[in-house]
Structure formats: structure tokens, C-alpha cells
Amino acid sequence: MIKAVKVGGVLLEKPASAVEAIRRVSGDRMAIVHGGGVQITRMLERMNVKSVFIEGLRVTDENTLAAVAAALLGEVHTALVLELQRQGLPAVGVFGAVQASKKAGQWGLVGTSVRANGAILARMLDSGQIPVIPTLALGENSLLNVNGDETAAAVAVGLQCNELVFLTDVEGVKNGDGAVIDRSNSPEELLTASFVSGGMIPKLRAVKAAMDGGIRIVRVGRTVFGQES
């Protein structure tokens, strides 16, 4: 079984705890995608740059992109790979296996239509390695800041994973009453719901992209999308 696991910035504040969470959901073969929203925001605050989000995506100019790269690669990526290796997992940091197109509109240096080089990642899995992928993509003319959930979906589709798991600090997708939804066969219905907002919008879009790309099971916290065999 091949799994793609996406781990978010809140969990990555404590790399040892993040690795414990990854271990709990790991499969025989696994690729890890990590974000770093908390760490990026903290880096921007140090630079006195205000974070602006539109539809759950961070508006990214050149200064913001520099902060994103510093936080993701210099802080989060390094700490996660080192901790995975310290705990005996054959993790290898991978940069350059994800490409994207610049998103039109007011987002700036933000990527969309994220693609993962499944052939490269599959060779790593075949050799027993665990690729660890940051949410920075190669664009046509520059680096691009890409949404971690969309990146995870692209990696899952590129590898044709059996399952995609979003490790998150929230319990799962919640309904209008605030209760966690245990199971859903269609993220599309939730995307149009009035109670879905903020960062859950790109997450559900990523769930839909993964399922449209052939991934049968997607987990967001306790919420399971698709049919388990």
C-alpha cells in the first residue's frame, strides 16, 4: 500500500510529535508532504510583513516568498527530515519534484495546477526511501508558494496512492452544528455549504482533486472521504 501523508504547520511546531503522528498512519510505502503556515506567519511577523489571505491562500509577493522559503526549507523541512531520520525512518528531503503554474489574480507568486513527478518519487519509494516534500513549487520563471493540501493531492495522484491522509490540528470536517462529519462520499457537496470557510476550502478542493485523480480514500482528521474496501 502506498500512502501520501500531509502534515501541517501546527503539528510541526514539535517535530517529534509530528513524527509520532505520521507513524500512526504510515503504510508500507509513504510520501510525506509538509506545510508550515504557522512558521511562515511567524517569519513574516519578524519581518514586519502582514499576512493576507484570500480564499484560504496566502497572498505572496517577493518578500513574502523569501520568508516562505526561509521558514519552509530552513526551519520546517530540515527539522522534520532530521527527526524522521533520528527515529530510524529512511527520510530524504526532496525539492524540485513539484511544479506549478502561476495563479492568475491578486495572489502574486502563488502556484496552481500543481503537478508532482510521480516517476521520480516512485523510484525513491522502490529503493526504500521516504520522500519528504515541502510546499514550494518550481514555476516557469520563479519559485511559487503552493497550498500544502493541493500539493499533497498532486503527490498522491502522481504516485497513484491507495490513500491520502491529512494530519491536521482540527478533528475533521465539521457540519453546520460544529459536529465532525464521520464519512462523506462527495467533497463537492461540502464545498457549496455555507458553514465551510477559510482554510477548509482549499483542503476540500484538494480532497476533490485527489478523488478525481483516482485516490479512493482520503482522510481529513476523523472525516473519511470515499469507500473503504
Beta strands, then each sheet from edge to edge (+ up, - down):
strand 1: 2-7
strand 2: 29-34
strand 3: 53-54
strand 4: 57-58
strand 5: 91-93
strand 6: 98-102
strand 7: 111-116
strand 8: 130-134
strand 9: 136-138
strand 10: 143-145
strand 11: 163-167
strand 12: 183-184
strand 13: 217-220
strand 14: 223-225
sheet 1: 5+ 8+ 2+ 1+ 11+ 13+ 14- 12-
sheet 2: 3+ 4-
sheet 3: 6+ 7-
sheet 4: 9+ 10-
end
